[in-house]
Amino acid sequence: MFKDIAEVKSALAAQQYIATDEIATVIFLADKLEKPVLVEGPAGVGKTELGKAWACIEQRDLIRMQCYEGLDETKALYEWEYAKQMLYTQLLRDKLGDLLHDTTTLAQAADKLAEEEDVFFSKRFLLPRPLLRAIVADKPSLLLIDEIDRADAEFEAFLLEVLSDFQVSVPELGTLKAKHMPLVILTSNNTRELSEALKRRCLYLFIDYPTTEAELRIVKLKVPDLAPQMAQQAVELVQRLRKLDLKKHPSVSETIDWARALVMLNAKNLDEKTLENTLTVLLKHEHDVQRAQRILGEFNVAEDQGDDEEDRGKGASPRYRTPPRK
C-alpha cells in the first residue's frame, strides 16, 4: 500500500514510467479504495504500460485480456477441454465397463454415470480464461482489460457484473469466488462511448499526449543514447506533427521508436535526408506523410528566410527542411 501520492510517482518512475500528478493520484486512490481504474486516451500514450508498471510495483501477476469485436463470456471466462474429456473417457473405458456391469437398463446406466459426473466436469478439465484466472488465482494479481471499447456493449454489461462481486457461476462446479481481490485497470482508445454504468464502477483517468517537456523526459529516459540536441529537435517535430490534420497522429511509443531509429542510423541532425528516410516511423499513412512534408517544408522555408542570418550569428543548429514527395 502506498503512503502518499509522492510515493506513487517515485515507484512509477522506478519502473521507467513518468507519471503526472493526476495519474499518481488516481492510482493512489484506486489502491486505497480497491476500485477498478478506467484509463482513456489516444493509442500509444502509455495506458497499457501503466498497468504493467502498477503490477510490477505491487509485485502481482499481470493477467491481460485483449478485447476485440465478438469477444464473449466463454472466451473471457472459461472453456471445457472437450478433447481432454474424450481422451480420459477412452482411457477409462474399462473402468466404466466395471462401473456399469450390473445395470440392466439405459436409465440405470445413465443414473450410475450421473453419480460420477464430477469426475468429468472438474477443474482438471476446466480451461480458465483471463477473467476466471484473475478470480481463482492463488496469489494477488492485476487484471489488465485492454481496449474494452473494441468489445461489444453486451460483453461490457457482462463484465460489469463480474467486476461488481468478483465471482462467477460455473453450472457444473457452482460459484467460484475470488481468493484475492485483484487490482483492475481497463483501457480504452475512445473508439466508442462506454456505458455510464461501467464508468460509475471505476475511477476515471484520461491520459492525453504529453507536453513537450514531459515527452522530452520520456525520450531521454527510454533512449539515453540519443544526443540531447537531437532529442529536443525530435520531440519538437513530433509536437508540431500532432497539430496537423492527420489521419493518425504519432503516439508516444512511435516517438520512442523514432528516437531509437535515429540512434541506430547515427543521425547527427534532423536534416532533409534524415527526415525523408525516417518520417514513416512516425506516420503510417502515405497521405499523412505527404501532408507533413509539404507543411513542414513550407513552414521551415519561410522561417529560415527571416532567421538564417540571426541563427548563423548564434551558431544554431541547421533547421530541417523537407520537400514534398513527387
ABEGO torsion letter per residue (X at the ends): XBABAAAAAAAAAAAGBBBBAAAAAAAAAAAAAGBBBBBBEBBGAGAAAAAAAAAAAAGBBBBBBBBBBGBBAAAAABBBBAAAAAAAAAAAAAAAAAAAAABABAAAAAAAAAAAAAAABBAAABBBBAAAAAAABABBBBBBBBGAAABBAAAAAAAAAAAAAGBBBBAAAEBBBBABBBBBBBBBAGABBBBAAAAAABBBBBBBBBBAAAAAAAAAAABAABBAAAAAAAAAAAAAAAABBBABBBBAAAAAAAAAAAAAAGBABBBAAAAAAAAAAABABAAAAAAAAAAAAAAAAAAAAAAAAAAAAAGBBBBBBBBBBX
